[in-house]
Amino acid sequence: MRKIFRQIYVQVLIAIVAGALLGHYFPHVGQSVAPLSTAFIKLVKMVTAPLIFVTIVLGAKEMGGAGAMGRIGGKSIILFELTTTIVLLIGLWAVNTIQPGAGMNLTPSSIDASVLNGYERSMHASGGVMGFLLGIIPDSAVSAFANADMLQFVLFSVLFAIGLSHAGKTGETAYKFFEGVGSALFGVVRIVMRLAPIGAFGAMAYAVGKFGFGTMNSLFMLLVTVYAATLAYIVLILGGICLMCDVSLWRLLKYIRGEILLVIATVSSEAAFPQLVKKLEALDCPTGVVGIVMPMGYTFNLAGTCVTQVICAVFIAQAFGIQLSVAEQAVLVGISMLTSRGMAGVAGASFICLLATLAAFKHIPIEGAAIVLGVDRFIAEIRATTNMIGNVVATVAVAHWERQRDDVCMRETLGMPPKVVTR
């Protein structure tokens, strides 16, 4: 029994239940413990940037240089773009079939859009797609890490790794130094992860205390649509990829169940990043593959983000009685994919993506986003979890395609039966 309670996922699960109960019965107290979650996420983010830097640098050495990095990166982007397109089609089918917004008969004047003011200011301040492209390049190497901009420090890390790979024998000392730094960083991660239950407790107590369990009832069918589409994507598409790569999706999800619970509680896929790196390496996925695919996934894997905002956009159109043609929905999908990239690194990015999509599409009143804001917290849970699972599956798949994964070790770690070799 003691061994069970020592498991991090069990501790997180207990913390989630305790937090939900506190928020339900003592709402004000629940909201007051929100800093516990904020502090935990800040601790994780503190170590994420240097950890990504070290894994990319050491991974480049392991993979053999820029050529291998480009090949792995190319496969990752193709996989992310393909799966994002497929999940968008699933989302459109779900929202058009279920029609969660039908019959609401809203008008722009009936919506209090004042709650959107802060989000709209962030949307305009982001600079759109061009601002995103220019924002990839940091003002300095230090600012990339100081601002915790994922794309910027990934770019710098890749360039540094390529430069170090051309340093010859003089670079060996640097590699040994970074190996030591990596060991120290994972030591910090082990300490921080002991606080995961506290972070999960604070996040869940705040969410339930502020929004309450009853919040889900008001837009229940929208949540059903979002969850149905994303679960179909996880089971059918990601499950299919796992099947092609000789991995059991169920075993893989069970293996990372602690990280899934943590992401659901904190609504932050970054909260699970350091631990996922170690778990993927324990599956004998090469450090180079993990260090390239996982960071890229946080920017290019838009499956969860895109499908939720497209479903919400069509839901708002249905609520206002607006019928969108197939061509208009296709344009909506394209705009959604562009605005998702344009909003990378912006606070509250996922909801701001929805505003940017509606503003660019112009067929749907932007005021309608206000009716989604109340349940965005619950949508964000599945959105972050979907993106995280997609990153894990992509890493395992790319390692398989690169033929650098020890399947015997992976199957043993996941508890899968040994593969039967027929002659």
PyMOL commands that set and color helices and strands:
alter all, ss='L'
color gray80, all
select helices_A, chain A and resi 2-6+8-25+27-32+34-63+66-98+108-110+113-125+128-135+141-146+150-165+168-193+196-211+215-218+220-244+249-255+257-266+269-282+287-300+303-319+326-342+349-361+366-373+376-401+407-414
alter helices_A, ss='H'
color red, helices_A
deselect
rebuild
show_as cartoon
